[in-house]
């Protein structure tokens, strides 16, 4: 059996992977692997089965992607989320090389496609994800700003603060003392 890879939008965490796995099992499919943005199943579902899966995924806040361009944009987003939020970010990574390697495509093609479909550059999306991760780390209060800067590969706390303020309109210290700290859902960035 050849199997099928499904591309699924809005998968941003391990709970999302568990929810998608359950949807696939409930539809009578055998998940081989479920990762951020993709799920491989043993079967080759027909149109009726795909419609069933689509509806069940939408009820959980996900979207089954069939358009190749949207699939690629979602794979770019998933790769960036994985890089920023789920990998130990201590090692400096060249974003264009990382994405080219991860998706098996030239960065210039990825960049153009991403910009056309989102209205953002890949670099801007990466910065927005980094700032969201910094907000999360500040929110939980387990690390100093210097530790966060090191963890997130900023050359200095000053550079982190400048970028943070340009995105949020406040300094990290102002964010930390704010009473209405707002963390955004990763799939809404």
N, C-alpha and C positions, 0 to 999 in steps of 0.2 A: 504494500500500500504506500502510495506516494505522500499523502498528507497535504495539509494546507496551512499556510500562514495567514492569520487574520491581523489586520492593523486596527488598533483601537485607540481612540483619542481620549484624553483626560485621565490616563493612568499615571499617577505621580508617586505612589508609595506601595509598601508591601501589602497594606490592606486592600488597595485597588487590585493587586495581583490575585489576592485570595478571593475577592468578590468576582472577578472575571473567571477564575478557575471554577467557581461554583456555578456561574451562569452556563459555562460550557458543559459541565457535568450534567446540570439539570436539563440541558438540551440533548443529552444522550451522546455527547462527544467525548473523546478521550484526549485530554490535554497532554501534550508531550513536553511543552515548556511554556511558561507565561512570564514575560518580561515587561518592563515599562514600554508600552506602546505596541507590543506584539504578543500574539499567542499562536503557538503551533499545535495543531490537532492532528490526530492520526487519520481521521476521515477526510473525505472531500465532500463537504456539505452542498446540497443542491440549493436552488433559489429559495424554496419554501423554508428550508432549515436556516438559511442565512437571514431571512426575514424574521423568523422566530428569535434568533440570536440578537438581531438588531434591536428588536422591541425590548427584550429582556435587558440588554446592555443599557438602553436609553432609560429604563426604569431605575437603573443604578447610577445614572449620571454619566455614562460613557457614550461613545459614538463609534459605530463600526465604519471605518473609512474604506471606500472602494476606489476613489479617485487617486491615481498614482501620485499626483502632485501633492495632494493633501497628506497622503501617507508619508511622503518624504519630509514635508514640513513637520509633521508630528514626530517623525523619527529624529529630526534635528532637535526639536524641543526636548524629547525624552533623553537624548544623549547629553544635552546641556544640563538638564535636571540631575541626571545620574552623576555627571562630573562635579557639579557644584554641591549637591546635597548628600550624595551617598558614597563618594569616594574620599579617602583621606587626601585632602587637597594640599598636602605639604610639598609635593613635587610640582615644580613649575611645568605647565603644559601649554604647548602652542595650540591655540584653539582651532585654527584652520587645519593643521595637520591632524589633530585629534578627530575632528569631524570627517575629514576626508577618509581617514583610516576606518573610522567607525561605520560610515555609510558606504564606503567603496566608490565615492564619486569625487570629482574635482571640486575644490572649495569654491571656485568662481561660479560654477553652476548651482551649487547649494545656496550660496549667498544671494544670487539673483532670484532664484525660486522663492527663498524665504522672504525676501523683501517684497516681492510682488504679491505674496499671499498674506502677509501679516502687516505690512506697512512699517515694519521695524527692520533694522539691520540685525544680523546675527550677533554682532558685537554688543549692540544695545540690549538685546534680549539676555545675553550672557551677564551683562552688568546688572540688569534688573533682577535676575536670579541670584547673583552674588549678594546684592543688597538685601534681598529677602532672607537669604541664609544668615547674613549678619544680624538682621532684625531678630531672627529666631534665637541666635546665640546670645544676643543682648537680653532678650525677653527672659530666657531661662537663668541668666545671671551666674552661670558656672565658670565663666572665663573673663579675664580682664580684656580690655580693648587691645592691648599689645598682643595677648595670646590669640585673640580673634584675627588680628592683622596677619600674624604669622601663619595661622591655620589656613587663612583664605588667600595666602600668597600676595599680600600687599607689601610693597617695599617699605612702607612706613605707616604709622598710625595717622599721620597728617594726610597722606594720600587716601587712605580708607575714609577718613572723616570728610574730606572734600567730595569724594564720589558719593558717599552716603547722603550728604546734604544736597548735592545736585539732583538726586533722585527723589528724596523724601521731603526736602524743604526744611529739614532740621538736622542738627548735629546728632551723633550717637548719644551724647550725654543728655540732650533734650529728649530724645526718644526714650532713653532709659527712665527718665523721671516723669514722662507723660503718664497720665492716669488712664488714657484710652489707647494704649498700644494696640495697633492694628496689624496683625499678621495676615497676609493675603494667601488665598489658596494658590498653590503652584500652577494649577491649570488655568487660573484666571489672569495670569501675568502675560 
